[in-house]
Amino acid sequence: WPIDTTVEQSENRELEPLSELEPGVQATIVRLAEHDGDLLHWFYDRGLTPGTSVVLRAAEPAAGQFRVAIDGSEQAIGERAAAGLFVKRVGV
């Protein structure tokens, strides 16, 4: 479909990778890294899709680990995955 680049660029200014959030921050997934097909499948298999609300529970960047809460359950994700989830903070 045609994408309005002005709208997309405006939206991009509000987005940040999940890996840059502080623990306790709630956000909504808006965009997924599209350059890696295997990672895209992994996101969808785990329910990490656009529109999903997540809370970053813990960040351990030195170990490349992050824990997120989705729909009341927690799951661990690696740094590569966290960097590929572009989110918008809730309440900002």
C-alpha positions, 0 to 999 in steps of 0.5 A: 500500500502507499505509505505517506512518508511524512506520516511515517517520519513523524511517527518514527520520532515518537518510537524507540527500541524496547532495549532503550526503555527503563524497567517499569515503563509500559509501551505499545509495540508499533513496528518490528524490525523487518530486515530479518525474516527469522526474527519476524517469525519469532516475534509473531510466535511470541505475540510480540506484534504491533498493537501489543502492550508490553511492560519492561520488567527487567533490563540486563544489557550487559548480559543481553537479556530483557524481561517483558510482561505481555498479557499477564505473563513474563518472557525473556527476550534477547538484546537483538529482539529487544532492539528490533521492537520499536515501541511508543511509551504509554502516557507520554 
